[in-house]
Structures are given as C-alpha cells and as structure tokens.
C-alpha cells in the first residue's frame, strides 16, 4: 500500500527541491552568487555550492565571475515544452494577427497547476505593457483566459480546480466567492467568451475565448487594454468577435490529441 493509498502526502526529495529553488532564484534575479543564494534559501554555503556544482555539471547553469546564471539549455527545454502544446505556429500567428488588428496586447494561455500559464504574447502599436510574459502564471479566477478555460472543462475536472482556488482579491473588482465564480463561469458558457473587468489589474480589461474540441480545451486567446478603450459596448461587440474568430481559426488548424 502506498502513502497515497492511506491518505498521506507523497514523499518529496529535499535535494531536488533545493536545486529547483536555485533555478527559480536565478530566473528571478538573472544571476546570483553562493552567499546570496545561501542567504535567500536558508541553507549553508557548502550545501548550496554542492547543488551549484551539480547543476553546472548537468549544464543547467553557467558560472560567470563570482555568480551563476541559467544556461541556454533551459531555452532549449522551454522551446521543446512550447512545441508540445498543440500547433504552436498556428497559435503564434493568430496571437500576432490579433495584436496587429486591434493594436492591443494579445495572449494565449493554458491551465497548469490551477493557474493560467502564458504560452504566447504579442503587442500591438497601441498596447499598454503588462507584467505578464511567456512562461509566467496568473490567478485563474481573476483572468479572462482562466475563466474561458475553466468554463468549458468537463464538470468534474472544473470542480476539482475551482475547489483548490485561493480566491485572492487582486483588485476591488475581483470575484472572491466560489458560488459567485461558478455563476460567472455559467455566464461565460452562455455567451461564448469571458471577461476580466479590472479584476486582475485596475484599469485593465480583457476578453478571451476558449480554443476547444468538444470537451477538450487546449487553452484560450485574449486581448487586453485600458478600460478607457475597452468599454462595455466594445467588449461585448467587436472585441469579443475578434477573440472568437481567432479561437475558431486555431481550432480549425489544430490537431487535438
């Protein structure tokens, strides 16, 4: 009988956690030395140095002067992961076309670990830059991308994700009630697209449509812009039309597993 069978948490490996935490820090800080890493992680310099030597031997990090940075092998891994998500070229083309057509930020996201992960992003000539970038995550409950994906997942899968959501109030407009959020997802299914009405960032509105094949949901595509330009009429009119058309193009040209 395994630990999962008796309701215990599965065993994790401490050394693997330390190594991955080092990778996370180097991603955030670009580079760091042994002392900086030891202080942030709360481990001895000798422990951190051993992990750095192992990561360097595996060509995951590069030593430069007194510090370390991530190696280009990480980029190769990221490219491989990206290419595993459906037909990436089709997604990228539609995201770029959507940004060019609207002049705003266009993004494609998928659900991972109960959050939205950004797979692709393009900026138009009128876009207001946001903190999101490819590979980063945002809360699933306060983004139009997250709502679009969740709304069309099979009920059992959707409920399992929603059950684990920590409904953090990102702005005064964020939905923080599970019951209210489930009602919002029902509204998304009825109209075919989702809105972020300044729920993740004040002053920014987004509209997104899911990319799906029956009960299978690949992800969602969105456009974002300042609330002064993204009026309610535009959100429910031309802007929602834009994302739904883009989603349809991806669906027609993507081979679902």
Secondary structure by P-SEA (a helix, b strand, c coil): cccccccccccccaaaaaaaaaaaaaaacccccaaaaaaaacccaaaaaaaaaaaaaacccccccccccccaaaaaaaaaaaaaccaaaaaaaaaaaaaaacccccbbbbbcccbbbbcbbbbccccccccccccccccccccaaaaaaaacccaaaaaaaaaacccccccccccccaaaaaaaaaaaaaaccccccccccccbbbbbbbbccccccccccccccccccccaaaaacaaaaaaaaaaaaaaaccccc
